């Protein structure tokens, strides 16, 4: 695929790296010489120095011949103008980064009248991820499939867990994993896609997939209900905080927001009047103590500075807050500082990359979008992908036990088209056209369901 990316900032650089690794023909437009030089040195891509809203430059970049044009500058309006011009020039599919709530609230209007196929809002996507994790205080990540009917949660096996010392087959047979499937195990930084003989050990980090009700039953059995969260202290009146606070208040959470910039604090209170907004330094331990940090079920650090967020997380951990969520754009900081035990880290850049990859891979099939959801987990070593089975797939009607599926790949869940039922398949299960299928694999760059087969 020929893909033109405008913007070599933090979001653009990460996405360009992912697209380059997948073998796409990528051209980058960037007006900052140093940023462009760095990106070109790190990735096998081409680059043009200049303004992505300049029609002459877009002609030079031949955006009309591109399959995708993705505008990822820091300014929403610049992205929208560039995306609109690219569409006029004939770009196949246009994606524009637009973070302001005013564009999100008028999404369909903007799509229709600005000629942009998809508006990307990394901050809103990050807020959704955080909200999901608050349902499971001891989980470090939560992914959603089948429009929320199936979820995959990650947590560390407690030493006193009844799962310890048992194989996955035994856990399924005795009903402990009823209607649930363990899809990924991280043991001492070695990633496993486990089979039925795999034996669970204490401190394994596992990903479990199932319906929310079945996951909730397992979660309560492992951790009890004293981890439920009903109050949140958000530090940093950022765009993520806006989307998150608005949704949490609708769920009747007690929400307080701390912001060091007085003007931003006042603006935030006007936007979210039902939240308590305090002007102060959320990274100051004395101030946090005065604001009764320890009384909140969750503390969520959402400033624009990774180092401040990590410091806030450490203060919250010290206060024994149930759930600590931290925005970290550069996860290498966690390794460098040795701070690896924060409950949940959220990375808007990664959320953006997941969505762009879903769109690009899914659009490759002329019959329609084949991918509904895509998540890169375990430092991008594993992919969890939701496929729609399109007409012409070679897997249709074949029992799963007769499919030659690639190593380290499992078919985790199916949503049947005819009955709308969601099931964990067994060897005798066959897949039909228009079914939706969740696949978890250490293999990369699956574009359609048939890619799970050996030789594809």
N, C-alpha and C positions, 0 to 999 in steps of 0.2 A: 504494500500500500504506500502511496506517496502522501506524506503528511507534512503540512506546513504549520509550524508552531511560532507564534509571535510572543516574545517575552522569555528572557533567560534568567528571571529571578529565581527564588527558592522553589516555587511551584513549577515553573517552566522547566528548570534544570532537572528536577526529579522526574517529571513526566517524560522529558526527552530521553533521559537515561533508560527508563523502562521501555519506551518505544524502540529505542536503538537496540536494546538487548533482544527484543523480539524480532529483529531483522527488518524493520520497516525502513523505507527510504525517507529520511527526515531532513527537512530544511528549516533552519531557525532564523527568524528575523529579530534583531535586537539592536537598539540604538546606543547601548553602552559598550564601548570597545573592549574594556577589560572583562566584563561579564561574558561577552561573546567569545573572546579568546579562551577564557577558562573552560567554557562549555565545550568548545571545539577540541580542546586538548584532552578532555576527559571522555569524549564520546565520538563514535564513528558517524558523524553527521556533517552536513554542509551548513554554511551560515552566510547571511547577508547583513551588513551593518547599515542600519537606517530606521526610519519611522514606519511602523506597520500601518499607519493611517495615510500614507502617501500613495496615491494611485499609481504613480510612475514606478515606485518600488514594488508594489504588488504585481504589476505587469512583469517587471524584471524577474520576480520570484515565480512567475507562471502559476499563480494560485488557481487560475481557471482550469488547470490540468490536475489539480490536487484532488485526492479522494476525501481528505479531511483538512479543514483549516481550523486551528485551535488558538484562540487569543487569550493569553494568560498574563497580561500586564497587571500592574497593581491598581490601575484606574479602571473602574467599571465602564465609564463612558468611552474610553479609548478602546476597550475590548469590543464594545457593542458596535462602534463605528467601523472598526477593522473587520469584524465578522460580517457586518452588513455589506461592506464593499467587496469582500471576498466572495460572498454569495452572488452579488451582481456580476462579478467577473466569471462566475461559473464553477466555483468550488463545489464539490459533491455534497459534503455535509459540514456544517459549521457549528462550532462549540465556542461559546464566549463565557469567560469567568465574570460573574456578576454577583457581588456579595451584599449589596444594599437591600434591606427589606422592601423598599418601594418597588424594586424589580421583581422580587419573589412574590409579592402580593398581587402583581399584575402579570403573572407568568405567561398565560395564554395570549394576552394582548400583545406582550412584547414579542413573542414568537411570531405572531401573525403579521405584525406591522413592521418588525425590524428585519425579517427575513433570516432569522437565526434558528437553527434546528434544535439546539439544546443550550440552556443556560446552566452553567456549572456554579454551584455555590458551596465551596468546601467548608465554610463555617457552619452552614445549616446542616450539612452531612455529618460534621463532627458533633454537633449538638444532638442529633438523632442517635449517634453511637453512644454518647455519654448517657442519654436518657435510658437507653436499653440496659446499660450496665447497672444502673441504679436499681433495677428490679432484682439483681443478684449481687449483693454487696461483696461476696467473696469471689466473684468471677472477675477475671482480668480482661475479658472481651466477650462480646455478644454479637453474633451475626444473624441477620434475618433473611428468611427465604419464603417463597410462596406467599408474598404479601403479608408476612407476619404469622402465618399458620405453622411454620416450623422455624426453630431457632437453633443455633449452635453456640454453646457457652464453653468458656475455658476456665478451669480452676485447678488448683493444686490439691492432690489427694492428701487429706489429713492422716496423721500417723495412726489414729484410732478408727479409720474408716473400715467398714465391713468389706469393702472391695479389695483391700490389701491381701495379697497372697492367692487371689482367685483368678482363674482364666476368664477371658471374656465370654467364652461358651458357657462356663459354669454360672456366671453372673446372669446371663440371659435365661438359662434353663431354670434357675431358682427364682426368677421373677424380679431380681434386683434391678435389672436393666430392661424392664418390660417396656416395649415400644420405644426404646432408646438405643443409640449406637455410638460407641466410642470410635471416633474417626481418626484422631491424631493423638500421639503420645510424645511428649518431649521429656526424655530421661537423660539427665546430665548433658544437656545441649545436643543430644542425638535425637533426630526426628524419626518416628516410626509411624507407618500406616499399619495398624495392628490387624492380625487375623484372630480367629477364634481361640487359638492356643496361647495368645499373648497373656502374660500374667502381670497384673497390676501391682506396683510397689508403692510404698509410702513416698510422698513428695514428688511423684510423677505429676507433670503438668498435662492435663488431658483436655481434649475438646469432645464434648458430647452433643449429639444432635437429636432433636425430638420436638414434639409439640410443646408449647409453653406450659400446659397443665402437667404433662409427664415430667418435664424438666423441673418444674416447681416441686413436684413430689420428691424427686431425687435430691434436689437442693436442700429441702427441709430435712430430709433424712440425714444428710451429711453435716449440715451446719445449724439446724434449728431455725426458729422464726425470730430469734432475738437480733437478727441481722437486718430486719426490714428497715427501710429508709423512708422517712417522711419529712425530713428537713434538710436544706442544703444551704451552705455558705459559699457563695461564688465570689472569687477575688479577681477583679479585672472586669470593667464594664465593656467588654469586647463584643464583636458581632456574635460570636459563639454564645456568650452570656445572654445576649438579647433573645436569640432563638430558644435557648435552653430554659431561661427563666420564664418566658411566656408559656411554654408547654408545661413546665412543672407546676406553675400556678393553676393551670387548668386541671391538673391532677390533685389539687388541694395540698400541695407541698407548702411548708413554710420556707420562704426564700428571702435571703438577705444577700445584698451585693455590696462589696467594698471596692471603692475606686479611688486611687491616689490623686487623680486630676479632678478638681472641683467642677469644672465645666462639663466634663464627660459624665460625672456623677449626676449633675442636674439634668442633662440631656437624657440620660438613661431613665431617670425617674419619670420624666415626661412620657417616654416611650412605653415603659412598663410600670404604670402607677400603682399596681397592687404588690409590687416588690418593695421591701425595705431597702433603701439605698443609703450607704454611709460613705462620707468622704474621709478617707484615711489611708494609711500605708498598710496594706495587707501582708507585707513581708516583715513587719515589725512584731516581734514576739510579745512585747508589752501591750501593744494595741490589740493584738488578737486575743490576748488574755482578757482585756477589758470588754471585748465583744463576745466573751464566753464561747470561745472556739470549741471547747470540749463538749458543749451541749448540743452541737449539731451532729446529725447522723452522717452527713457527708460534707467534705470540703473539696471544692473544685477550683483549681488554680488555672486561670484563663488569661493571664496577662500576655503581652506580646513578646516577653523576654523569657527564654527557656530557663536561664539561671535563677531568676526570681521565682518562677513556677516550681522549680526543684526545691528551693529553699522553703517555700510555703508548704510543699508536700511533706518535707522533713519535719517541720513544726507541727503539722497536723498528725503525722504518724506518732510523734512524741506525745501528743495529747490523747492518743489512742482513739482517734475518730474512726468510726466503723469503716467508712469508705473514703478513700483519697484518690481523686482523679486529677491528673496533671497534663496540661498541654505541653508537649515537647516536640518541636519540629526537627531537632537534630538529636536523634537517639544515641549518637556516639557520645554525647555528654553524659548519659547515664553510665556508660561503660568507663569513660575516663574518670568520672568522679567516684565510681564504685557504688553509686546509688541505683541498685537494680531491684529493690523490693517495694517500690511504689505500687499500690494496688492496681491502678489503671493509668495508662498513658494514652492520650488521644493526639493524633497527628492529622490535621486537616489536609496536608499535602498528600498523605497516603490515601485518604478517603477520595480525594479528587482523582488520583491515579486509578483507583479501583473502578470508578465510574467511567472514566475515559476508556480504559481497556475494555470494559463491558460493551460500550457502544461500538468501538472499533471492531472488536472480534465478532460481535453479533451482527454487524452490518455487512459482513463479508458474504453472508448467504443471501442470494437474490430473492429467495422466497419470503424473506422477512427477518426480523431480529431473532436470532437463535439463542441469545444469552439474556436472561432477565436480571441476574445478580452475579457478581464476581467479587471475591475477597482474596487478597493476598495475606496469608498468615504465617506465623513463625519466621519472621524476618524474610518474607517472600519465598521461603522454601517450599511452601505448600499453597495450592490454590483450591478454593471451594467455589464451584461454579454451578449456577442453576441454568439448565438448558431447556428450551422448548424443542420437542422432537418434531421436525418438519417433514413434509412429504418427501419421499425418496430415500429416507435414512435406511441403511442396511440392517439396523438393529431391530426394526419394527417386526413384531411377531415372533422373535427368537427368544427362547428362555435364557435368562441371564447365565445359567450354568453352561450353556453352549457357546457363549460369546468369548472370544479370545481377548480378554481385557488386559491392558498393559499392567506391568508390575507397579506396585505402590499406588494403585488406583482402585477406588471402591465406588460403587453406586450406593449412595447412602439413603436416599428417600425418593419416592415417586408420588406425584399428584396426578391421579388418574383423570383423564379428560371427561370420560363418560359419566363417572360417579362423583367427581370432585373429592374423592377420598384420598387422604395422604397415608402412605404405607412405607414400612421398611421392607424392601424386596427380599425374597429368598431365591434360591437357585431356579425354582420353577416359575418365577414371575417373568412375564414377558411385557415388553413396552410397546405402547400403541402410538400412532400418530397423534400429535397435539398433547400428549402427556408432557408434564414437566418433571425434570430429573435433576437431582442434586448429585454432583460428582465431586469427590475429594481426591486429590492426587498430588504427588511430588513432581509429576511431569508438568511442563509449562506450555502455555500458549494454545490450549484447546480452543478451537473456534466453533465447533459444532459437536454434537453428541458422538458422531462416528469416530472422532479423534481419540476416543478412549480405547479403540481397538488396535491391536498389534498390526503394524504395517500401514497405519494411516498417518 
